[in-house]
Amino acid sequence: MGEAKRTTKVKLDFSHRAEGGNNKEKRENLDETAMILNEARKFYVDFFLEHREKLREKVTYYSEKYQEERERKISADELLTWAESKTIETKRHPDIEEKWNFKKYFSKMPVLYRRSVIKDAIGKVNAYLSNLANYEREGKKKGKPGIPSANNHLTLYKGLLKIDMENLDYKDAFIQIKVYESKDWIDKNYRVEGSRWLKKRLTGKDLKMESPKLILK
């Protein structure tokens, strides 16, 4: 049986500034950050759609269990490494096709955000190609899968989000999020609606925290 998962919501406090809530500018920073990451995600969705044969690639590996070479589908981590080699200009990979030069469009984006949108794009395009293959195999005349949308909630890997666990049970509790502001990426503190219950949930002994998502409504 799989392990049960629980979702804990940490609410950002956007009450009136005079009441201690986050100011309007901080909310605008979050919206702009989400917009830029959606654009970056679209870049990689388009990239993988143009290189869709790579997602079907088989990788040879040696199986210790069966003591022989076997084949498996290329993994998401391997696809991420390959995509970066084709889109991120470095000394090791200087010859990047101009159309797919990520830094040309998103020059200062933090590596962790870039990798989060690449993994999102891999998941979206893989699902699309799987649904498209099923559609074509069944020979349906209607219901053809559409190109995947690039929009998604922000995934906050470790390094993009910091939570002050010590003060989560106080009203003046804060988290820190890396956001886009004035053509740069900076860490900003956001007040959250803290409580004893919240601290208990997030500091439990059996807690295995995954990368949270920032949901903007």
KOLVORO-646971 format. One line per field, with one value per residue: residue number from 1; x, y, z of N, C-alpha, C in turn. Coordinates in pm, 1 decimal. Last residue first. Layout:
seq: (NUM_...);
npx: (X_...);
npy: (Y_...);
npz: (Z_...);
capx: (X_...);
capy: (Y_...);
capz: (Z_...);
cpx: (X_...);
cpy: (Y_...);
cpz: (Z_...);
This chain:
seq: (217_216_215_214_213_212_211_210_209_208_207_206_205_204_203_202_201_200_199_198_197_196_195_194_193_192_191_190_189_188_187_186_185_184_183_182_181_180_179_178_177_176_175_174_173_172_171_170_169_168_167_166_165_164_163_162_161_160_159_158_157_156_155_154_153_152_151_150_149_148_147_146_145_144_143_142_141_140_139_138_137_136_135_134_133_132_131_130_129_128_127_126_125_124_123_122_121_120_119_118_117_116_115_114_113_112_111_110_109_108_107_106_105_104_103_102_101_100_99_98_97_96_95_94_93_92_91_90_89_88_87_86_85_84_83_82_81_80_79_78_77_76_75_74_73_72_71_70_69_68_67_66_65_64_63_62_61_60_59_58_57_56_55_54_53_52_51_50_49_48_47_46_45_44_43_42_41_40_39_38_37_36_35_34_33_32_31_30_29_28_27_26_25_24_23_22_21_20_19_18_17_16_15_14_13_12_11_10_9_8_7_6_5_4_3_2_1);
npx: (-482.2_-203.7_-23.0_273.5_349.2_641.5_801.5_718.0_817.5_720.0_668.2_676.3_681.3_572.4_574.1_338.4_140.1_219.0_186.5_-92.9_-177.8_-92.2_-39.0_-23.7_-64.7_233.3_412.8_706.0_1011.4_1195.5_1485.2_1482.8_1587.7_1511.0_1346.7_1179.4_1147.6_1035.1_1123.0_1142.2_1005.9_970.4_716.1_630.8_404.5_262.6_124.4_298.2_377.9_606.2_863.9_1024.2_1015.3_998.8_1082.6_1165.8_1200.6_1401.6_1524.0_1335.3_1087.7_781.7_605.5_322.7_76.1_73.1_48.5_73.2_-136.7_-71.1_-289.7_-560.2_-664.7_-971.6_-1247.8_-1335.4_-1276.1_-1041.1_-853.4_-700.5_-456.3_-502.4_-546.6_-303.3_-135.8_-238.2_-173.7_108.4_149.6_53.4_231.1_470.7_411.0_390.2_642.8_810.3_721.1_804.8_1080.0_1114.4_1034.7_1239.0_1464.4_1417.2_1421.5_1691.3_1835.4_1665.9_1707.6_1834.4_1736.3_1541.9_1619.4_1874.3_1871.6_1781.9_1785.7_1650.5_1724.6_1999.6_2142.6_2459.0_2750.1_2868.5_2888.0_3096.5_3035.7_2685.1_2348.5_2091.3_1979.7_2098.2_2145.0_1883.9_1795.6_1954.2_1856.0_1586.0_1612.4_1702.8_1476.1_1287.3_1448.8_1368.4_1264.8_1507.5_1657.8_1946.9_2194.7_2193.3_2109.2_1873.8_1965.1_2121.3_2108.1_2239.9_2067.0_1977.7_1681.4_1483.6_1276.7_1064.3_1163.6_1275.5_1067.1_1007.0_1103.2_886.6_798.4_1010.6_973.2_718.7_778.4_971.9_815.9_626.0_786.4_830.1_569.3_533.6_726.1_606.4_373.3_478.5_597.2_371.9_245.7_440.5_443.8_186.8_216.8_394.4_238.4_49.6_183.4_45.5_-88.9_-131.1_-326.7_-238.3_-278.0_-544.2_-436.7_-302.1_-100.7_-111.0_-156.6_-76.3_-229.6_-128.0_-237.3_-95.4_-96.9_-10.5_185.8_42.3_83.6);
npy: (3303.8_3102.8_2874.9_2720.0_2400.4_2244.0_1941.4_1761.6_1643.8_1419.5_1377.1_1251.9_1462.9_1791.0_2047.9_2111.8_2073.2_2255.9_2496.8_2495.8_2508.8_2758.4_2970.0_3238.2_3341.8_3521.9_3765.0_3718.4_3857.3_3775.1_3766.8_3833.2_3888.8_4168.5_4361.5_4430.7_4106.6_3784.4_3599.9_3354.0_3396.3_3310.6_3363.1_3440.6_3549.1_3686.2_3499.7_3187.7_2944.0_2977.9_3027.4_2816.6_2801.5_2995.6_2866.8_2957.7_2873.3_2811.0_2621.1_2356.1_2471.6_2537.7_2579.2_2769.7_2622.3_2692.9_2701.3_2588.9_2329.9_2108.9_2091.6_1854.3_1537.6_1502.0_1463.1_1251.7_1016.3_761.2_550.3_448.8_563.3_835.1_836.0_738.8_946.4_1156.4_1073.4_1082.9_1351.8_1467.5_1362.1_1478.8_1748.1_1763.0_1670.2_1864.5_2095.4_2044.0_2042.1_2311.9_2445.7_2366.8_2471.8_2744.3_2757.3_2687.7_2894.5_3207.3_3409.2_3597.7_3573.5_3470.9_3495.3_3398.5_3166.7_2978.9_2941.3_2844.7_3002.5_2954.1_2662.4_2682.8_2605.0_2555.9_2374.0_2442.6_2703.1_2737.5_2804.1_2588.1_2405.4_2160.2_2099.7_2099.7_1859.4_1671.5_1705.5_1630.8_1365.1_1260.7_1305.0_1143.4_881.0_676.4_341.8_78.0_-239.7_-417.8_-661.5_-859.6_-947.0_-889.3_-705.1_-524.6_-436.2_-165.4_0.0_215.9_391.0_521.0_808.3_968.4_1219.3_1263.2_1322.7_1588.2_1845.5_2010.3_1966.8_2076.1_2351.3_2408.6_2372.9_2573.2_2804.9_2765.6_2818.5_3089.4_3180.9_3103.1_3266.6_3516.3_3487.6_3453.1_3706.3_3867.5_3782.5_3852.0_4130.4_4194.4_4145.3_4347.4_4574.7_4569.0_4401.8_4173.9_4306.5_4479.2_4655.1_4816.3_4652.3_4414.5_4079.3_3864.6_3623.5_3298.6_2993.2_2680.0_2370.8_2048.5_1734.6_1413.7_1076.6_744.7_526.4_228.4_-119.7);
npz: (-649.0_-669.4_-498.6_-507.8_-375.1_-223.9_-243.7_62.3_378.6_576.9_920.6_1161.1_1346.4_1236.8_1159.4_1036.0_1233.2_1428.5_1294.3_1262.9_1528.6_1604.5_1314.2_1064.4_771.0_677.4_493.6_318.8_208.0_-85.5_-280.3_-637.8_-959.2_-1178.7_-1288.8_-1066.5_-944.8_-874.9_-573.8_-337.2_-14.4_320.6_566.6_908.6_1163.1_1382.8_1535.3_1584.3_1502.0_1355.4_1441.2_1356.5_1078.2_832.6_520.2_196.6_-141.9_-304.2_-156.7_-273.2_-511.6_-571.3_-862.6_-937.0_-1156.5_-1512.8_-1867.9_-2114.1_-2241.3_-2516.7_-2793.0_-2748.1_-2879.4_-3047.5_-3056.3_-3337.0_-3455.5_-3354.7_-3356.0_-3159.9_-3223.3_-3182.0_-2903.0_-2808.0_-2890.9_-2736.8_-2479.8_-2504.4_-2559.2_-2316.0_-2128.9_-2223.2_-2185.0_-1902.4_-1813.9_-1931.8_-1801.8_-1538.7_-1583.0_-1657.0_-1429.8_-1253.0_-1370.6_-1327.6_-1050.7_-1010.9_-1137.0_-1186.1_-1474.1_-1627.2_-1897.9_-2091.2_-2356.2_-2363.8_-2224.1_-2415.9_-2736.4_-2954.0_-3167.8_-3184.1_-3054.6_-2905.3_-2852.7_-2606.6_-2362.4_-2196.4_-2142.7_-2234.0_-2281.7_-2278.3_-2453.8_-2451.9_-2190.7_-2092.3_-2206.5_-2067.4_-1807.5_-1852.2_-1927.8_-1687.9_-1530.5_-1659.7_-1858.4_-2136.5_-2076.5_-2111.5_-2164.4_-2035.2_-1984.9_-1679.0_-1422.4_-1303.7_-1109.2_-1242.8_-1570.3_-1736.7_-2006.9_-2269.1_-2329.8_-2593.2_-2652.8_-2655.8_-2629.4_-2878.9_-3044.7_-2995.8_-3033.4_-3036.0_-2777.8_-2635.2_-2699.8_-2602.7_-2330.8_-2297.7_-2333.1_-2134.0_-1912.3_-1948.8_-1910.4_-1645.9_-1529.3_-1568.5_-1410.0_-1152.5_-1120.3_-1123.0_-887.1_-696.1_-725.9_-643.2_-371.7_-310.3_-355.5_-151.5_146.2_384.3_699.6_910.6_883.9_685.5_463.6_486.3_402.5_302.1_405.6_270.6_434.1_368.6_391.2_344.3_258.9_296.7_183.8_273.5_73.9_-71.8_0.0);
capx: (-621.7_-249.8_-149.3_215.4_306.9_506.6_811.0_750.1_765.4_813.0_646.6_667.1_794.5_545.5_691.0_461.7_134.1_212.3_320.2_-6.2_-215.0_-32.9_-121.0_31.2_-157.6_135.8_344.4_559.9_934.7_1106.6_1408.2_1522.3_1523.0_1601.2_1441.1_1269.9_1118.0_1091.0_1030.5_1221.6_989.3_1049.5_790.9_670.3_484.8_362.9_52.4_269.1_260.6_482.8_760.0_1022.2_941.9_1046.8_977.1_1217.0_1108.4_1309.1_1608.9_1418.0_1190.3_885.4_663.4_466.6_114.8_71.2_19.0_197.0_-120.8_-79.4_-154.9_-504.5_-601.4_-826.7_-1179.1_-1349.6_-1289.4_-1156.5_-914.8_-843.1_-469.0_-471.8_-647.1_-427.2_-113.5_-244.8_-315.1_41.0_188.8_-7.4_87.6_456.4_428.0_280.2_519.5_826.4_702.7_662.4_1013.7_1152.5_950.4_1100.0_1449.0_1429.3_1296.5_1585.3_1843.0_1735.6_1619.5_1871.6_1879.6_1526.2_1485.9_1843.4_1923.0_1696.3_1878.9_1633.2_1581.7_1949.1_2060.9_2315.2_2677.8_2864.2_2788.4_3087.9_3164.3_2794.6_2482.7_2167.8_1916.6_2054.4_2260.7_1974.1_1733.4_1967.2_1997.8_1619.9_1559.1_1789.9_1603.1_1266.9_1385.0_1451.0_1235.7_1399.8_1619.0_1805.3_2158.8_2197.1_2245.9_1868.8_1869.7_2185.0_2021.9_2269.6_2127.1_2030.2_1815.5_1511.1_1406.2_1036.2_1084.5_1365.3_1127.3_926.3_1197.9_968.9_710.2_990.5_1099.9_744.7_674.1_1012.7_940.3_584.6_730.7_944.3_635.2_445.3_746.5_735.6_362.9_399.2_679.1_470.3_176.9_401.0_566.2_222.2_123.4_436.3_356.8_6.9_139.8_143.4_-82.7_-12.9_-354.3_-246.1_-141.4_-498.9_-527.5_-317.8_-188.3_-46.6_-220.7_-19.1_-232.7_-137.1_-208.9_-182.9_-42.2_-112.4_173.3_115.8_0.0);
capy: (3313.3_3240.1_2887.2_2848.8_2481.7_2300.5_2077.8_1770.4_1755.1_1419.3_1461.3_1166.4_1370.9_1655.4_2002.7_2124.2_1997.8_2113.6_2455.7_2495.6_2392.9_2640.4_2916.3_3134.2_3327.2_3413.7_3727.9_3729.1_3798.1_3865.3_3701.1_3861.8_3790.6_4085.1_4290.5_4527.3_4247.7_3873.7_3657.8_3423.2_3344.4_3386.6_3274.8_3477.5_3443.4_3747.3_3574.4_3328.2_2947.1_2947.7_3126.3_2852.4_2702.6_3015.4_2880.8_2934.1_2900.4_2912.7_2728.0_2403.4_2379.3_2604.3_2478.6_2771.3_2686.0_2602.4_2761.0_2606.0_2466.0_2136.8_2121.7_1982.9_1616.1_1500.6_1457.1_1370.1_1132.5_846.7_598.1_414.0_418.0_787.5_889.7_663.4_810.2_1163.8_1087.9_957.5_1252.6_1500.5_1331.0_1332.5_1697.6_1806.1_1602.6_1722.3_2082.2_2062.7_1919.3_2204.6_2458.4_2334.3_2326.5_2691.0_2787.2_2605.0_2757.3_3111.2_3319.1_3588.0_3577.2_3465.5_3542.7_3514.8_3285.8_3018.3_2996.1_2775.7_2989.7_3083.4_2719.3_2669.1_2616.9_2694.1_2370.1_2304.3_2673.4_2728.5_2825.3_2674.8_2538.1_2211.6_2100.0_2208.1_1986.2_1686.7_1728.1_1764.6_1461.2_1254.3_1367.9_1289.1_936.8_782.7_474.3_147.4_-107.0_-402.4_-528.6_-842.2_-968.9_-993.0_-810.1_-610.5_-475.5_-300.3_-3.5_85.1_395.9_412.0_739.8_826.2_1169.6_1241.9_1190.6_1485.8_1735.0_2007.1_1930.1_1930.6_2282.2_2418.1_2291.6_2432.4_2787.4_2756.9_2684.5_2998.0_3205.1_3047.1_3122.4_3486.3_3515.9_3346.2_3585.4_3881.8_3769.6_3712.2_4052.4_4214.7_4063.6_4208.2_4550.5_4545.1_4515.0_4203.8_4216.8_4392.8_4546.4_4875.9_4675.3_4552.9_4175.3_3983.0_3725.0_3429.3_3106.8_2793.5_2501.5_2154.7_1868.3_1519.3_1211.4_849.3_611.9_353.5_0.0);
capz: (-693.0_-669.5_-572.9_-473.8_-488.7_-224.3_-290.1_-79.4_300.0_464.2_803.2_1042.6_1337.2_1283.1_1235.3_957.8_1107.4_1462.3_1335.8_1145.4_1446.2_1668.7_1423.1_1150.2_882.1_662.9_616.8_309.2_317.6_-12.7_-175.0_-500.2_-872.7_-1101.0_-1376.3_-1130.3_-920.8_-977.0_-671.1_-439.3_-149.8_224.6_478.7_772.5_1102.1_1295.1_1433.5_1616.4_1589.1_1283.3_1471.9_1497.9_1156.7_968.6_620.7_331.4_-31.6_-353.8_-207.5_-162.8_-464.0_-492.8_-774.0_-914.2_-1030.3_-1397.9_-1737.1_-2036.4_-2190.1_-2372.2_-2747.3_-2786.0_-2771.5_-3061.1_-2928.4_-3252.7_-3542.8_-3330.2_-3479.9_-3155.6_-3224.2_-3317.1_-2994.5_-2783.1_-2941.8_-2882.4_-2516.7_-2468.8_-2659.5_-2445.4_-2118.5_-2217.2_-2321.6_-1987.9_-1774.6_-1965.0_-1946.2_-1567.8_-1539.5_-1749.5_-1549.1_-1219.8_-1367.4_-1464.0_-1121.0_-953.9_-1188.8_-1100.0_-1399.5_-1485.9_-1866.9_-1945.5_-2317.6_-2447.0_-2156.2_-2303.9_-2638.4_-2826.5_-3137.3_-3136.5_-3161.6_-2884.5_-2980.1_-2656.9_-2470.2_-2242.9_-2207.3_-2137.8_-2336.4_-2189.2_-2442.0_-2581.9_-2280.4_-2053.6_-2246.5_-2213.0_-1835.7_-1802.2_-2023.6_-1805.7_-1493.9_-1657.0_-1739.0_-2080.3_-2129.0_-2040.8_-2212.6_-2066.8_-2032.3_-1824.8_-1470.3_-1406.8_-1073.6_-1142.9_-1458.9_-1689.3_-1873.4_-2230.2_-2272.8_-2500.0_-2660.3_-2680.2_-2517.7_-2764.7_-3058.3_-2929.6_-3019.0_-3157.0_-2888.9_-2632.2_-2726.4_-2746.7_-2393.6_-2293.3_-2408.9_-2274.2_-1928.8_-1954.8_-2038.8_-1748.6_-1527.4_-1631.6_-1553.5_-1213.2_-1115.6_-1230.5_-1015.7_-712.9_-748.3_-784.0_-448.2_-292.3_-438.2_-289.5_66.5_280.5_584.0_913.9_976.7_819.8_513.5_466.2_463.6_217.4_464.4_275.1_368.4_440.5_325.9_444.3_207.4_346.9_177.6_263.2_191.7_-76.6_0.0);
cpx: (-656.1_-390.6_-201.1_93.1_244.8_476.5_670.9_760.8_812.2_762.8_758.6_650.5_793.3_663.2_670.1_586.9_269.4_214.1_322.9_134.1_-122.9_-60.0_-48.3_-65.7_-112.4_46.6_241.1_498.6_785.4_1030.6_1324.5_1435.2_1574.1_1519.8_1543.4_1383.0_1225.0_1048.6_1104.6_1127.5_1077.8_1039.1_865.7_730.5_514.1_458.4_148.4_193.3_225.2_358.3_626.2_903.6_926.2_966.6_1039.8_1104.7_1176.1_1211.5_1526.8_1519.2_1265.1_982.0_782.9_506.3_265.8_104.1_18.2_171.1_6.7_-59.8_-161.0_-362.7_-542.0_-764.3_-1028.2_-1267.9_-1300.2_-1157.9_-1038.0_-918.9_-615.6_-489.7_-626.1_-536.5_-238.3_-227.5_-332.8_-105.9_122.5_23.9_17.5_309.3_417.8_291.2_403.4_698.4_715.3_635.3_862.5_1080.2_986.8_1011.2_1306.6_1405.6_1301.5_1450.5_1726.9_1727.5_1700.0_1787.3_1914.8_1665.2_1469.2_1711.5_1899.3_1741.3_1799.0_1734.6_1558.9_1802.6_1991.7_2240.9_2529.9_2775.5_2771.5_2991.4_3164.6_2924.2_2586.7_2311.2_1994.0_2000.5_2226.5_2095.2_1822.7_1912.6_2020.3_1765.4_1592.0_1743.5_1700.5_1396.3_1370.0_1376.6_1324.8_1378.1_1506.1_1779.7_2011.8_2162.5_2255.2_2005.4_1872.9_2095.3_2097.3_2186.6_2152.0_2096.5_1856.1_1657.3_1418.5_1164.5_1050.8_1289.5_1219.7_985.6_1128.4_1068.9_789.2_893.9_1080.2_871.0_694.8_905.1_977.9_706.7_684.7_896.8_753.8_506.8_653.5_761.1_492.9_389.9_607.0_561.7_276.3_334.8_533.8_349.2_154.7_345.1_402.6_124.8_109.5_92.5_24.2_1.5_-239.2_-271.2_-141.9_-363.5_-470.8_-428.2_-191.5_-147.6_-138.5_-68.4_-175.1_-129.4_-229.4_-139.9_-144.4_-44.9_67.2_93.9_87.0);
cpy: (3457.5_3245.9_3030.2_2869.2_2612.0_2377.5_2137.8_1917.3_1748.5_1524.5_1444.2_1246.0_1289.2_1562.0_1862.9_2082.2_1996.5_2029.4_2306.5_2447.1_2381.8_2515.8_2797.1_3089.3_3210.0_3409.2_3619.4_3681.2_3823.4_3789.0_3805.0_3782.0_3809.4_3990.3_4206.4_4457.9_4333.1_4017.2_3750.0_3469.8_3423.9_3319.0_3363.3_3358.6_3480.2_3640.1_3637.8_3394.7_3088.5_2953.8_3099.9_2941.1_2744.6_2925.0_2893.7_2961.8_2868.4_2955.4_2841.7_2504.3_2440.9_2501.2_2540.5_2657.8_2677.3_2682.6_2655.0_2660.3_2473.7_2283.7_2161.3_1999.8_1746.3_1588.2_1451.3_1351.7_1262.5_965.1_684.9_464.9_375.4_636.5_834.2_706.3_725.0_1025.9_1092.0_961.6_1117.6_1393.8_1356.9_1291.5_1545.8_1744.7_1635.8_1645.7_1937.1_2038.3_1927.8_2075.9_2353.1_2344.6_2285.3_2540.8_2729.8_2631.6_2672.0_2968.5_3220.8_3488.9_3550.5_3464.1_3552.6_3577.5_3413.4_3149.2_3056.6_2821.1_2931.9_3075.9_2845.4_2734.3_2586.9_2713.3_2510.1_2288.9_2532.6_2703.5_2827.0_2685.4_2636.4_2353.9_2159.8_2214.7_2104.2_1821.1_1751.8_1798.7_1603.9_1351.6_1368.7_1361.1_1088.0_850.3_577.5_282.1_-52.5_-262.2_-525.8_-699.2_-965.0_-1022.7_-925.6_-728.9_-569.6_-330.2_-148.5_94.3_255.2_418.3_630.7_742.8_1021.8_1183.1_1158.3_1346.6_1614.8_1891.5_1921.4_1883.4_2131.3_2342.3_2291.3_2337.7_2639.2_2736.6_2663.5_2854.2_3111.0_3065.2_3051.3_3336.3_3478.2_3364.3_3469.7_3759.3_3776.2_3689.9_3905.7_4138.8_4073.8_4113.5_4404.9_4510.0_4475.9_4316.8_4258.8_4300.1_4446.4_4769.9_4731.6_4574.3_4315.3_4074.0_3849.2_3531.9_3234.5_2918.9_2608.0_2288.9_1969.5_1651.6_1311.7_986.3_719.7_436.0_124.6);
cpz: (-723.0_-725.1_-558.3_-561.6_-436.6_-350.9_-299.4_-118.9_154.7_366.3_701.2_913.1_1208.1_1258.6_1291.3_1032.6_1035.7_1334.9_1366.1_1182.3_1326.2_1585.6_1485.3_1258.0_968.8_786.2_587.5_440.0_297.8_94.8_-101.6_-403.2_-730.3_-1013.7_-1300.4_-1206.1_-989.2_-947.5_-767.7_-550.0_-244.9_88.2_380.2_698.1_957.1_1242.4_1333.5_1502.0_1633.6_1371.2_1402.0_1534.2_1303.4_1061.8_758.9_430.4_101.0_-244.5_-265.7_-216.6_-345.6_-435.5_-703.7_-820.4_-1013.9_-1272.5_-1626.7_-1896.5_-2107.5_-2337.8_-2599.8_-2734.2_-2823.7_-2952.4_-2937.7_-3124.0_-3463.7_-3426.8_-3460.8_-3276.8_-3229.2_-3328.1_-3135.1_-2879.6_-2922.6_-2944.7_-2668.8_-2509.2_-2632.2_-2549.4_-2251.0_-2212.3_-2324.5_-2127.8_-1865.8_-1932.1_-1990.0_-1716.2_-1561.2_-1711.5_-1652.5_-1343.9_-1331.3_-1465.5_-1262.7_-1019.4_-1137.8_-1155.2_-1315.0_-1407.1_-1721.0_-1882.7_-2165.4_-2403.7_-2236.7_-2240.4_-2522.7_-2722.3_-2997.9_-3094.6_-3108.3_-3000.0_-2962.5_-2780.1_-2528.0_-2359.4_-2265.2_-2215.0_-2224.8_-2240.4_-2354.8_-2575.5_-2416.6_-2146.1_-2210.5_-2259.1_-1984.3_-1834.4_-1981.9_-1913.4_-1611.3_-1622.2_-1749.0_-1965.5_-2061.1_-2107.9_-2127.5_-2118.8_-2072.0_-1860.3_-1622.7_-1468.3_-1172.8_-1108.2_-1365.7_-1565.2_-1833.2_-2092.8_-2231.4_-2457.1_-2554.2_-2676.5_-2532.4_-2646.4_-2941.5_-2940.6_-2954.2_-3153.6_-3019.2_-2741.3_-2731.6_-2784.8_-2544.9_-2344.4_-2413.4_-2364.5_-2073.1_-1975.8_-2056.8_-1887.5_-1625.2_-1635.9_-1626.7_-1364.6_-1182.9_-1236.7_-1132.4_-848.9_-773.5_-819.2_-597.4_-368.8_-429.1_-379.1_-78.5_191.8_484.9_795.3_981.2_925.8_655.1_531.2_443.3_271.3_376.2_325.7_383.5_370.0_419.1_372.4_318.9_286.4_228.2_264.4_168.2_49.6_0.0);
